[in-house]
Amino acid sequence: MIWTVIIGVLAGLMAADYSRGREPSGFALRCVLGVVGAVLGSLVGEWAGYYRSGAALGFVMAVIGASLLLTVFNTVARRRAR
């Protein structure tokens, strides 16, 4: 579980670099969204049978999950700001 948190923080920081546009979120929120995305990405990947727990593909899924979560968050935050 601790590795998922560490990977999630790293994935959140990496996903922030890959997400489009300027983010209305700060460092802490990116890290939290990265952890949530990592957990969801890991669970979905394992549930779908793409890999087993601890595989290197889990990091890729964590980055994808964090990136999707950040993109959705940014879209909602921008629409609320209008």
TIFILUM-279661 format. One record per residue: residue number from 1; residue in one letter; x, y, z of N, C-alpha, C, O in turn. Coordinates in nm, 2 decimals. Atoms other than C-alpha are relative to their C-alpha. Layout:
{num->NUM | residu->a | n_x->X | n_y->Y | n_z->Z | ca_x->X | ca_y->Y | ca_z->Z | c_x->X | c_y->Y | c_z->Z | o_x->X | o_y->Y | o_z->Z}
...
# end
This chain:
{num->1 | residu->m | n_x->0.08 | n_y->-0.12 | n_z->0.00 | ca_x->0.00 | ca_y->0.00 | ca_z->0.00 | c_x->0.09 | c_y->0.13 | c_z->0.00 | o_x->0.05 | o_y->0.22 | o_z->-0.07}
{num->2 | residu->i | n_x->-0.08 | n_y->-0.12 | n_z->-0.01 | ca_x->0.28 | ca_y->0.24 | ca_z->0.08 | c_x->0.06 | c_y->0.03 | c_z->-0.14 | o_x->0.08 | o_y->0.14 | o_z->-0.18}
{num->3 | residu->w | n_x->-0.05 | n_y->-0.02 | n_z->0.13 | ca_x->0.42 | ca_y->0.18 | ca_z->-0.27 | c_x->-0.10 | c_y->0.07 | c_z->-0.09 | o_x->-0.06 | o_y->0.15 | o_z->-0.18}
{num->4 | residu->t | n_x->0.10 | n_y->-0.06 | n_z->0.08 | ca_x->0.09 | ca_y->0.28 | ca_z->-0.42 | c_x->-0.01 | c_y->0.15 | c_z->0.03 | o_x->-0.03 | o_y->0.23 | o_z->-0.07}
{num->5 | residu->v | n_x->0.00 | n_y->-0.14 | n_z->-0.04 | ca_x->0.10 | ca_y->0.61 | ca_z->-0.23 | c_x->0.12 | c_y->0.07 | c_z->-0.07 | o_x->0.11 | o_y->0.18 | o_z->-0.13}
{num->6 | residu->i | n_x->-0.12 | n_y->-0.06 | n_z->0.05 | ca_x->0.46 | ca_y->0.68 | ca_z->-0.34 | c_x->-0.02 | c_y->0.01 | c_z->-0.15 | o_x->0.01 | o_y->0.12 | o_z->-0.21}
{num->7 | residu->i | n_x->0.02 | n_y->-0.01 | n_z->0.14 | ca_x->0.38 | ca_y->0.59 | ca_z->-0.70 | c_x->-0.11 | c_y->0.10 | c_z->-0.04 | o_x->-0.10 | o_y->0.17 | o_z->-0.14}
{num->8 | residu->g | n_x->0.11 | n_y->-0.09 | n_z->0.02 | ca_x->0.06 | ca_y->0.79 | ca_z->-0.68 | c_x->0.05 | c_y->0.15 | c_z->0.00 | o_x->0.01 | o_y->0.23 | o_z->-0.08}
{num->9 | residu->v | n_x->-0.06 | n_y->-0.14 | n_z->0.00 | ca_x->0.25 | ca_y->1.11 | ca_z->-0.58 | c_x->0.08 | c_y->0.02 | c_z->-0.12 | o_x->0.07 | o_y->0.13 | o_z->-0.18}
{num->10 | residu->l | n_x->-0.08 | n_y->-0.02 | n_z->0.12 | ca_x->0.50 | ca_y->1.06 | ca_z->-0.86 | c_x->-0.08 | c_y->0.00 | c_z->-0.12 | o_x->-0.06 | o_y->0.09 | o_z->-0.21}
{num->11 | residu->a | n_x->0.08 | n_y->0.00 | n_z->0.12 | ca_x->0.23 | ca_y->0.98 | ca_z->-1.11 | c_x->-0.08 | c_y->0.13 | c_z->0.00 | o_x->-0.10 | o_y->0.18 | o_z->-0.11}
{num->12 | residu->g | n_x->0.08 | n_y->-0.13 | n_z->0.00 | ca_x->0.03 | ca_y->1.29 | ca_z->-1.00 | c_x->0.09 | c_y->0.11 | c_z->-0.05 | o_x->0.04 | o_y->0.20 | o_z->-0.13}
{num->13 | residu->l | n_x->-0.09 | n_y->-0.11 | n_z->0.05 | ca_x->0.34 | ca_y->1.51 | ca_z->-1.06 | c_x->0.03 | c_y->-0.02 | c_z->-0.15 | o_x->0.04 | o_y->0.08 | o_z->-0.22}
{num->14 | residu->m | n_x->-0.03 | n_y->0.02 | n_z->0.15 | ca_x->0.41 | ca_y->1.34 | ca_z->-1.40 | c_x->-0.13 | c_y->0.03 | c_z->-0.08 | o_x->-0.12 | o_y->0.09 | o_z->-0.19}
{num->15 | residu->a | n_x->0.13 | n_y->-0.03 | n_z->0.07 | ca_x->0.04 | ca_y->1.36 | ca_z->-1.50 | c_x->-0.03 | c_y->0.14 | c_z->-0.01 | o_x->-0.08 | o_y->0.19 | o_z->-0.11}
{num->16 | residu->a | n_x->0.02 | n_y->-0.15 | n_z->0.00 | ca_x->0.03 | ca_y->1.73 | ca_z->-1.42 | c_x->0.08 | c_y->0.06 | c_z->-0.12 | o_x->0.04 | o_y->0.15 | o_z->-0.18}
{num->17 | residu->d | n_x->-0.08 | n_y->-0.04 | n_z->0.11 | ca_x->0.31 | ca_y->1.77 | ca_z->-1.68 | c_x->-0.07 | c_y->-0.03 | c_z->-0.13 | o_x->-0.05 | o_y->0.04 | o_z->-0.23}
{num->18 | residu->y | n_x->0.06 | n_y->0.05 | n_z->0.12 | ca_x->0.11 | ca_y->1.58 | ca_z->-1.94 | c_x->-0.14 | c_y->0.05 | c_z->-0.02 | o_x->-0.19 | o_y->0.04 | o_z->-0.14}
{num->19 | residu->s | n_x->0.14 | n_y->-0.05 | n_z->0.02 | ca_x->-0.23 | ca_y->1.73 | ca_z->-1.88 | c_x->0.00 | c_y->0.13 | c_z->-0.07 | o_x->0.10 | o_y->0.21 | o_z->-0.06}
{num->20 | residu->r | n_x->0.00 | n_y->-0.12 | n_z->0.08 | ca_x->-0.34 | ca_y->2.00 | ca_z->-2.11 | c_x->-0.03 | c_y->0.12 | c_z->0.08 | o_x->-0.11 | o_y->0.12 | o_z->0.17}
{num->21 | residu->g | n_x->0.03 | n_y->-0.12 | n_z->-0.05 | ca_x->-0.35 | ca_y->2.36 | ca_z->-2.02 | c_x->0.06 | c_y->0.03 | c_z->0.14 | o_x->0.13 | o_y->-0.05 | o_z->0.20}
{num->22 | residu->r | n_x->-0.05 | n_y->-0.04 | n_z->-0.13 | ca_x->-0.28 | ca_y->2.54 | ca_z->-1.70 | c_x->-0.10 | c_y->-0.05 | c_z->0.11 | o_x->-0.22 | o_y->-0.03 | o_z->0.09}
{num->23 | residu->e | n_x->0.09 | n_y->0.06 | n_z->-0.11 | ca_x->-0.41 | ca_y->2.38 | ca_z->-1.38 | c_x->-0.04 | c_y->0.10 | c_z->0.10 | o_x->0.04 | o_y->0.18 | o_z->0.15}
{num->24 | residu->p | n_x->0.04 | n_y->-0.08 | n_z->-0.11 | ca_x->-0.62 | ca_y->2.55 | ca_z->-1.12 | c_x->0.03 | c_y->-0.06 | c_z->0.13 | o_x->-0.02 | o_y->-0.01 | o_z->0.23}
{num->25 | residu->s | n_x->-0.02 | n_y->0.07 | n_z->-0.13 | ca_x->-0.49 | ca_y->2.31 | ca_z->-0.86 | c_x->0.15 | c_y->0.02 | c_z->0.04 | o_x->0.23 | o_y->0.06 | o_z->-0.03}
{num->26 | residu->g | n_x->-0.13 | n_y->-0.02 | n_z->-0.06 | ca_x->-0.19 | ca_y->2.32 | ca_z->-0.63 | c_x->0.07 | c_y->-0.13 | c_z->0.01 | o_x->0.02 | o_y->-0.24 | o_z->-0.03}
{num->27 | residu->f | n_x->-0.08 | n_y->0.12 | n_z->-0.02 | ca_x->0.08 | ca_y->2.07 | ca_z->-0.54 | c_x->-0.07 | c_y->-0.11 | c_z->0.08 | o_x->-0.06 | o_y->-0.22 | o_z->0.04}
{num->28 | residu->a | n_x->0.06 | n_y->0.10 | n_z->-0.09 | ca_x->-0.11 | ca_y->1.90 | ca_z->-0.26 | c_x->-0.12 | c_y->-0.07 | c_z->-0.07 | o_x->-0.13 | o_y->-0.19 | o_z->-0.06}
{num->29 | residu->l | n_x->0.11 | n_y->0.06 | n_z->0.07 | ca_x->-0.42 | ca_y->1.85 | ca_z->-0.48 | c_x->0.05 | c_y->-0.09 | c_z->-0.11 | o_x->-0.01 | o_y->-0.20 | o_z->-0.13}
{num->30 | residu->r | n_x->-0.06 | n_y->0.08 | n_z->0.10 | ca_x->-0.21 | ca_y->1.71 | ca_z->-0.76 | c_x->0.05 | c_y->-0.14 | c_z->0.06 | o_x->0.03 | o_y->-0.24 | o_z->0.00}
{num->31 | residu->c | n_x->-0.05 | n_y->0.12 | n_z->-0.06 | ca_x->-0.05 | ca_y->1.46 | ca_z->-0.52 | c_x->-0.12 | c_y->-0.09 | c_z->0.04 | o_x->-0.12 | o_y->-0.21 | o_z->0.03}
{num->32 | residu->v | n_x->0.12 | n_y->0.07 | n_z->-0.05 | ca_x->-0.39 | ca_y->1.36 | ca_z->-0.37 | c_x->-0.07 | c_y->-0.07 | c_z->-0.13 | o_x->-0.11 | o_y->-0.19 | o_z->-0.12}
{num->33 | residu->l | n_x->0.06 | n_y->0.06 | n_z->0.12 | ca_x->-0.54 | ca_y->1.31 | ca_z->-0.72 | c_x->0.09 | c_y->-0.11 | c_z->-0.06 | o_x->0.04 | o_y->-0.20 | o_z->-0.12}
{num->34 | residu->g | n_x->-0.09 | n_y->0.10 | n_z->0.05 | ca_x->-0.23 | ca_y->1.12 | ca_z->-0.82 | c_x->-0.01 | c_y->-0.13 | c_z->0.08 | o_x->-0.01 | o_y->-0.24 | o_z->0.02}
{num->35 | residu->v | n_x->0.01 | n_y->0.12 | n_z->-0.08 | ca_x->-0.27 | ca_y->0.88 | ca_z->-0.53 | c_x->-0.14 | c_y->-0.07 | c_z->-0.03 | o_x->-0.14 | o_y->-0.19 | o_z->-0.05}
{num->36 | residu->v | n_x->0.13 | n_y->0.06 | n_z->0.03 | ca_x->-0.64 | ca_y->0.83 | ca_z->-0.60 | c_x->0.00 | c_y->-0.06 | c_z->-0.14 | o_x->-0.05 | o_y->-0.17 | o_z->-0.16}
{num->37 | residu->g | n_x->-0.01 | n_y->0.06 | n_z->0.13 | ca_x->-0.57 | ca_y->0.78 | ca_z->-0.97 | c_x->0.09 | c_y->-0.12 | c_z->-0.01 | o_x->0.06 | o_y->-0.22 | o_z->-0.08}
{num->38 | residu->a | n_x->-0.09 | n_y->0.12 | n_z->-0.01 | ca_x->-0.29 | ca_y->0.53 | ca_z->-0.89 | c_x->-0.08 | c_y->-0.12 | c_z->0.06 | o_x->-0.07 | o_y->-0.23 | o_z->0.01}
{num->39 | residu->v | n_x->0.08 | n_y->0.11 | n_z->-0.06 | ca_x->-0.52 | ca_y->0.33 | ca_z->-0.67 | c_x->-0.10 | c_y->-0.05 | c_z->-0.10 | o_x->-0.12 | o_y->-0.17 | o_z->-0.12}
{num->40 | residu->l | n_x->0.10 | n_y->0.04 | n_z->0.09 | ca_x->-0.80 | ca_y->0.33 | ca_z->-0.92 | c_x->0.06 | c_y->-0.07 | c_z->-0.13 | o_x->0.01 | o_y->-0.17 | o_z->-0.17}
{num->41 | residu->g | n_x->-0.07 | n_y->0.06 | n_z->0.12 | ca_x->-0.56 | ca_y->0.26 | ca_z->-1.22 | c_x->0.05 | c_y->-0.14 | c_z->0.04 | o_x->0.04 | o_y->-0.23 | o_z->-0.05}
{num->42 | residu->s | n_x->-0.05 | n_y->0.14 | n_z->-0.04 | ca_x->-0.40 | ca_y->-0.03 | ca_z->-1.03 | c_x->-0.11 | c_y->-0.10 | c_z->0.02 | o_x->-0.10 | o_y->-0.21 | o_z->-0.03}
{num->43 | residu->l | n_x->0.11 | n_y->0.10 | n_z->-0.03 | ca_x->-0.73 | ca_y->-0.18 | ca_z->-0.92 | c_x->-0.07 | c_y->-0.04 | c_z->-0.14 | o_x->-0.10 | o_y->-0.15 | o_z->-0.16}
{num->44 | residu->v | n_x->0.06 | n_y->0.03 | n_z->0.13 | ca_x->-0.88 | ca_y->-0.15 | ca_z->-1.27 | c_x->0.09 | c_y->-0.10 | c_z->-0.09 | o_x->0.04 | o_y->-0.19 | o_z->-0.14}
{num->45 | residu->g | n_x->-0.09 | n_y->0.08 | n_z->0.07 | ca_x->-0.57 | ca_y->-0.30 | ca_z->-1.43 | c_x->0.01 | c_y->-0.14 | c_z->0.05 | o_x->0.01 | o_y->-0.24 | o_z->-0.03}
{num->46 | residu->e | n_x->-0.01 | n_y->0.13 | n_z->-0.06 | ca_x->-0.55 | ca_y->-0.59 | ca_z->-1.19 | c_x->-0.13 | c_y->-0.07 | c_z->-0.02 | o_x->-0.14 | o_y->-0.19 | o_z->-0.05}
{num->47 | residu->w | n_x->0.13 | n_y->0.06 | n_z->0.02 | ca_x->-0.93 | ca_y->-0.65 | ca_z->-1.21 | c_x->-0.02 | c_y->-0.05 | c_z->-0.14 | o_x->-0.08 | o_y->-0.15 | o_z->-0.16}
{num->48 | residu->a | n_x->0.02 | n_y->0.04 | n_z->0.14 | ca_x->-0.92 | ca_y->-0.66 | ca_z->-1.59 | c_x->0.10 | c_y->-0.11 | c_z->-0.04 | o_x->0.08 | o_y->-0.16 | o_z->-0.15}
{num->49 | residu->g | n_x->-0.09 | n_y->0.10 | n_z->0.03 | ca_x->-0.63 | ca_y->-0.90 | ca_z->-1.58 | c_x->0.12 | c_y->0.04 | c_z->-0.08 | o_x->0.18 | o_y->-0.05 | o_z->-0.14}
{num->50 | residu->y | n_x->-0.12 | n_y->-0.05 | n_z->0.09 | ca_x->-0.37 | ca_y->-0.68 | ca_z->-1.76 | c_x->0.13 | c_y->-0.04 | c_z->0.07 | o_x->0.23 | o_y->-0.06 | o_z->-0.01}
{num->51 | residu->y | n_x->-0.12 | n_y->0.03 | n_z->-0.07 | ca_x->-0.11 | ca_y->-0.75 | ca_z->-1.49 | c_x->-0.03 | c_y->-0.04 | c_z->0.14 | o_x->-0.14 | o_y->-0.03 | o_z->0.19}
{num->52 | residu->r | n_x->0.01 | n_y->0.04 | n_z->-0.14 | ca_x->-0.05 | ca_y->-0.88 | ca_z->-1.14 | c_x->0.05 | c_y->0.12 | c_z->0.09 | o_x->0.12 | o_y->0.21 | o_z->0.04}
{num->53 | residu->s | n_x->-0.05 | n_y->-0.10 | n_z->-0.10 | ca_x->0.02 | ca_y->-0.67 | ca_z->-0.83 | c_x->0.15 | c_y->0.01 | c_z->0.00 | o_x->0.22 | o_y->-0.10 | o_z->0.00}
{num->54 | residu->g | n_x->-0.15 | n_y->-0.02 | n_z->-0.01 | ca_x->0.37 | ca_y->-0.52 | ca_z->-0.83 | c_x->0.06 | c_y->0.00 | c_z->-0.14 | o_x->0.18 | o_y->0.02 | o_z->-0.15}
{num->55 | residu->a | n_x->-0.06 | n_y->0.00 | n_z->0.13 | ca_x->0.42 | ca_y->-0.53 | ca_z->-1.21 | c_x->0.03 | c_y->0.14 | c_z->-0.04 | o_x->-0.03 | o_y->0.24 | o_z->0.01}
{num->56 | residu->a | n_x->-0.05 | n_y->-0.13 | n_z->0.05 | ca_x->0.59 | ca_y->-0.24 | ca_z->-1.39 | c_x->-0.12 | c_y->0.07 | c_z->-0.07 | o_x->-0.12 | o_y->0.19 | o_z->-0.07}
{num->57 | residu->l | n_x->0.11 | n_y->-0.06 | n_z->0.07 | ca_x->0.27 | ca_y->-0.18 | ca_z->-1.59 | c_x->-0.09 | c_y->0.08 | c_z->0.09 | o_x->-0.16 | o_y->0.16 | o_z->0.05}
{num->58 | residu->g | n_x->0.08 | n_y->-0.07 | n_z->-0.10 | ca_x->0.11 | ca_y->-0.07 | ca_z->-1.27 | c_x->0.03 | c_y->0.15 | c_z->0.01 | o_x->-0.06 | o_y->0.23 | o_z->0.03}
{num->59 | residu->f | n_x->-0.04 | n_y->-0.15 | n_z->0.00 | ca_x->0.31 | ca_y->0.26 | ca_z->-1.28 | c_x->-0.06 | c_y->0.07 | c_z->-0.12 | o_x->-0.11 | o_y->0.18 | o_z->-0.11}
{num->60 | residu->v | n_x->0.06 | n_y->-0.06 | n_z->0.12 | ca_x->0.19 | ca_y->0.32 | ca_z->-1.63 | c_x->-0.15 | c_y->0.02 | c_z->0.02 | o_x->-0.20 | o_y->0.13 | o_z->-0.02}
{num->61 | residu->m | n_x->0.14 | n_y->-0.01 | n_z->-0.03 | ca_x->-0.17 | ca_y->0.26 | ca_z->-1.53 | c_x->-0.03 | c_y->0.11 | c_z->0.11 | o_x->-0.13 | o_y->0.18 | o_z->0.10}
{num->62 | residu->a | n_x->0.01 | n_y->-0.11 | n_z->-0.10 | ca_x->-0.12 | ca_y->0.49 | ca_z->-1.23 | c_x->0.01 | c_y->0.14 | c_z->-0.06 | o_x->-0.06 | o_y->0.23 | o_z->-0.03}
{num->63 | residu->v | n_x->-0.01 | n_y->-0.13 | n_z->0.07 | ca_x->0.00 | ca_y->0.77 | ca_z->-1.45 | c_x->-0.12 | c_y->0.03 | c_z->-0.09 | o_x->-0.17 | o_y->0.14 | o_z->-0.09}
{num->64 | residu->i | n_x->0.12 | n_y->-0.01 | n_z->0.08 | ca_x->-0.29 | ca_y->0.71 | ca_z->-1.69 | c_x->-0.12 | c_y->0.04 | c_z->0.09 | o_x->-0.20 | o_y->0.13 | o_z->0.06}
{num->65 | residu->g | n_x->0.11 | n_y->-0.03 | n_z->-0.09 | ca_x->-0.54 | ca_y->0.71 | ca_z->-1.40 | c_x->0.01 | c_y->0.14 | c_z->0.06 | o_x->-0.09 | o_y->0.21 | o_z->0.07}
{num->66 | residu->a | n_x->-0.02 | n_y->-0.13 | n_z->-0.05 | ca_x->-0.39 | ca_y->1.02 | ca_z->-1.25 | c_x->-0.02 | c_y->0.11 | c_z->-0.10 | o_x->-0.08 | o_y->0.21 | o_z->-0.07}
{num->67 | residu->s | n_x->0.02 | n_y->-0.10 | n_z->0.11 | ca_x->-0.39 | ca_y->1.20 | ca_z->-1.58 | c_x->-0.14 | c_y->0.02 | c_z->-0.03 | o_x->-0.19 | o_y->0.13 | o_z->-0.05}
{num->68 | residu->l | n_x->0.14 | n_y->-0.01 | n_z->0.03 | ca_x->-0.75 | ca_y->1.12 | ca_z->-1.65 | c_x->-0.07 | c_y->0.07 | c_z->0.11 | o_x->-0.16 | o_y->0.16 | o_z->0.09}
{num->69 | residu->l | n_x->0.06 | n_y->-0.07 | n_z->-0.11 | ca_x->-0.85 | ca_y->1.23 | ca_z->-1.30 | c_x->0.03 | c_y->0.15 | c_z->0.00 | o_x->-0.06 | o_y->0.23 | o_z->0.03}
{num->70 | residu->l | n_x->-0.03 | n_y->-0.14 | n_z->0.00 | ca_x->-0.66 | ca_y->1.56 | ca_z->-1.33 | c_x->-0.07 | c_y->0.07 | c_z->-0.12 | o_x->-0.11 | o_y->0.18 | o_z->-0.10}
{num->71 | residu->t | n_x->0.07 | n_y->-0.06 | n_z->0.11 | ca_x->-0.81 | ca_y->1.63 | ca_z->-1.67 | c_x->-0.15 | c_y->0.02 | c_z->0.03 | o_x->-0.20 | o_y->0.13 | o_z->0.00}
{num->72 | residu->v | n_x->0.14 | n_y->-0.02 | n_z->-0.04 | ca_x->-1.16 | ca_y->1.57 | ca_z->-1.54 | c_x->-0.02 | c_y->0.11 | c_z->0.10 | o_x->-0.11 | o_y->0.20 | o_z->0.09}
{num->73 | residu->f | n_x->0.00 | n_y->-0.11 | n_z->-0.10 | ca_x->-1.09 | ca_y->1.79 | ca_z->-1.24 | c_x->0.02 | c_y->0.13 | c_z->-0.06 | o_x->-0.06 | o_y->0.23 | o_z->-0.03}
{num->74 | residu->n | n_x->-0.02 | n_y->-0.13 | n_z->0.06 | ca_x->-0.95 | ca_y->2.07 | ca_z->-1.45 | c_x->-0.11 | c_y->0.05 | c_z->-0.08 | o_x->-0.15 | o_y->0.16 | o_z->-0.08}
{num->75 | residu->t | n_x->0.11 | n_y->-0.03 | n_z->0.08 | ca_x->-1.24 | ca_y->2.06 | ca_z->-1.69 | c_x->-0.12 | c_y->0.05 | c_z->0.09 | o_x->-0.18 | o_y->0.15 | o_z->0.06}
{num->76 | residu->v | n_x->0.10 | n_y->-0.04 | n_z->-0.09 | ca_x->-1.49 | ca_y->2.08 | ca_z->-1.40 | c_x->0.03 | c_y->0.13 | c_z->0.07 | o_x->-0.06 | o_y->0.22 | o_z->0.08}
{num->77 | residu->a | n_x->-0.04 | n_y->-0.12 | n_z->-0.07 | ca_x->-1.29 | ca_y->2.35 | ca_z->-1.22 | c_x->-0.01 | c_y->0.12 | c_z->-0.09 | o_x->-0.05 | o_y->0.23 | o_z->-0.05}
{num->78 | residu->r | n_x->0.00 | n_y->-0.11 | n_z->0.10 | ca_x->-1.27 | ca_y->2.57 | ca_z->-1.54 | c_x->-0.15 | c_y->0.04 | c_z->-0.02 | o_x->-0.18 | o_y->0.15 | o_z->-0.04}
{num->79 | residu->r | n_x->0.14 | n_y->-0.03 | n_z->0.02 | ca_x->-1.64 | ca_y->2.54 | ca_z->-1.60 | c_x->-0.07 | c_y->0.07 | c_z->0.12 | o_x->-0.16 | o_y->0.15 | o_z->0.10}
{num->80 | residu->r | n_x->0.06 | n_y->-0.07 | n_z->-0.11 | ca_x->-1.73 | ca_y->2.64 | ca_z->-1.25 | c_x->0.05 | c_y->0.14 | c_z->0.02 | o_x->-0.02 | o_y->0.23 | o_z->0.07}
{num->81 | residu->a | n_x->-0.06 | n_y->-0.13 | n_z->-0.01 | ca_x->-1.50 | ca_y->2.94 | ca_z->-1.27 | c_x->-0.06 | c_y->0.10 | c_z->-0.10 | o_x->-0.05 | o_y->0.22 | o_z->-0.07}
{num->82 | residu->r | n_x->0.06 | n_y->-0.09 | n_z->0.09 | ca_x->-1.70 | ca_y->3.09 | ca_z->-1.56 | c_x->-0.12 | c_y->0.06 | c_z->0.05 | o_x->-0.18 | o_y->0.14 | o_z->-0.01}
# end
